[in-house]
Amino acid sequence: MSNGWKLFLMAASGLITCIVISTGILLARQADDIGAMASETMTSFQTSVEEQKILQYDGATVTGSDVMNLIKSTLGGYSEDEQADITITVITSSATTEYCNNSLNEEMAEYGHSAYISPMAEFCGAVLRNENDVITDICFEQQ
């Protein structure tokens, strides 16, 4: 084999090596982008599944007993000196009451108390989010 032919083969080998390496780097970058998008999608899906229980009340008309059950199930595990991540606001004809723990669970069933929720009354629900798109409040207004 002549020296010219050997030089040509070395140059071709170097070019092919550069093409293979640059293709590998390009594919690694694309794989990183795909992984980031998949992670973001999975996080969004997880948040959606977790919020589904709360989002069913957004725009829905429910009874007072449903509101009371939601308050008990969502905030019942918090003691009077703790505050939950979410607040439930109930607007009745007599008062506006914010529930952030289980401190008013007894009073909401006590007729004549300002926090009383009539089990047969109808309430329209609304879910409120903060600037980070996190649910912070569920508001029920008596119809």
Secondary structure, 3 states (H helix, E strand, C coil): CCHHHHHHHHHHHHHHHHHHHHHHHHHHHHHHHHHHHHHHHHHHHHHHHHHHHHHCCCCCEEEHHHHHHHHHHHHCCCCCCCCCCCEEEEECCCCEEEECCCCCCCHHHCCCCCCCCCCCCEEEEEEEECCCCCEEEEEEEEC
